Amino acid sequence: MATALIAGLAVAGAALAGRYSIQAWHAYKARPIVPRMRKFYEGGFQATMTRREAGLILGIRENVKADKVKEAHKRVMVANHPDAGGSHYLASKINEAKDILLGKTKGGGSAF
C-alpha cells in the first residue's frame, strides 16, 4: 500500500513539473524580442557635426584608426547609397562623418 502511495506522489510530482516546464517555455517564447544593440545611429542631426555624432553615424568609436573609419563608411554607405534607393541627405551626412573622423574637415560641411 505504501509503495502505491509513493508511486502516485512521484507521478503527480512529475506531472506538475512537466506542467510548470511547459508554462515556462510558452512564457519564454511569448516574450518580446528586444535587440541588444542598434545597428545604426537613429537620432536627429546636430547643426554642426561633432566627432561623437560622426562616430554614432558610422557605428564606430570616435578615436579609431583610419582604416576602420573607411570600412565603416563603406558598410554604411552601401546600405544608404542614393543609387540604390537611399537618401542624398543621409549620404551627405555619412560622407561628412567620414571626413570629420579622418580630419579632412572641421565640421559643418554638409551640403544640406
N, C-alpha and C positions, 0 to 999 in steps of 0.2 A: 504494500500500500504506500509506503514511504517513497519507493522508487518511482511510482506513478506520479506522485505529487511533485517530486523533484524534476522529473521529465517534463511535466506540464508547465512548471515555472520556467524551465530552460527554454521551452518552445515559445512561451509568452514573452520572455525577455528578448529572444532572437527576433520575434515579430515586431516588438516595439523599437528595437534598434534598427531594424530594416526600414520601418516607417519613418523614423527620425532621419535616417540617411537619405531617403527619397525626398523628404521635405527640404532638407538642407541642399540637396542637389538642385531642386527646382528653384529655390531662392537664389542660389549661385548663378544659375542660367538666366534668371529674370533681371539681374542687376543691370543698371545702365552701363554702357561702355564709355569709360572716361579716358580720353587719350592722355598718355603720360607726359607728352611734350608736343607743343605746337611745332609744325614743320617750318612755317614761315612767319614772318612778322605780320601781325594782324591789326596794328594800330594806325591812326591817322598820322600824317606827317607834320613835323615842326616847320616853322617858317624858314629857319636856317638849319640845315642838316648838321648834326654833331657826329663825332666818331662813334658814340654809343648807338645812335639811331642807325648809322650806316652798318654797324655790326649786327644789329637786330634785323635789318632788311635782308642782309646776306646770310643770316643764320650762323654767324661765327662770332668769336670774341673780338674786342676792339684791337688787341695787340697781337695779331698773328702775323706770320711771315707772308711775303708777297705771293708765293705760290699757292698758299691756302686761300688767299683772297681771290686769286684768279680762278681757282677751282670752284669756289662758292659762287662767284659771279657767273661762271658758265652754267652751273647747275640751275641757278635761279632764273637766268636769262632764257634757258631752253624752255622752261615752264611758262614764261611770260613774254616771249618774243612777239612783236607785232605781226610779223609774217605768219605766225602760227595761231593768230587769233587773239593775241594778248593786247594789252593796252599800251599806247605810246607813252602815256603819262607814267605808268609803272616802269616801263623800260628806261625812261629817262632817270627816274629815281634810283633804279638799280645801277645804272651807269654812274650816277653821281656818287652813290655809296662806294662803289669800287674806286673811283677817283680819290675820294676823301681818305679811304683806308690805305691807298697806295701813296698818298701825299702829293698828288698831282694838282689838287685844288684846295682852297681853304673853306669851302662850303658856299652854299647859296648859289650854285651854278646851274640850277635846274632851268630848263627851257620853258617850264610851265609855271 
